[in-house]
Amino acid sequence: MNIFACILKIYPDWVGSVRNNSFDGIMPATTETRPIPTLKELEAVWPAVQAEIEAQKKNDEAKAILAEIDLKSIRSIREWIVSQEKAPTFLTDYEKQAQAARQGLIK
């Protein structure tokens, strides 16, 4: 259980620190006036926190896949545009630079 994430779920603007992710290591800041949540309260919100962590993990994986697809497609799109008769000169220059760079790659 991530105690700090649970505390933030209960008190979103909580200020303090948690050492070694242990209940004994919860230290509120000197300006904090709320009580430290009990272990029972932390355990009650843990399933929701865990679900949020898993959702974020899935989102990050999907974003990584989308970024990879975008990077792969950019080259194809650029090559296709350059093959057209009225291709912009800056894209033609980029394609020539890319071809030169690919020739320098060690295989």
C-alpha positions, 0 to 999 in steps of 0.5 A: 500500500502506498501510504502517501498516495492514500493520504493524498486521496483523503486530504488532497492538499496534505503537507508532510512526508512519509518515511519508508512508506510506513504508518509510523513514518508519517510526519505532517508539516508544522503548519498541518492542523488535520489529524493523521489518518488512521490505518483503517482510513488509509486501507479504505481508500487503497483500492481506489488509489490502486485503481488510479495507479493502474489506470495511469499505467495503462494510459502511459502504455497507450501513450507510448504505443501512440508515440511510437506509431506517430514516429513511424508514420512521420517518415512514411508521410514525409517520403510520400509527400517528397515523391509528389511533383509539387513537394515543398522544398523544405520537406525535400531537404529534410528527406535528403538530410534523413537519407544521409543520416540513415546511410551513416548508421552502423548496422 
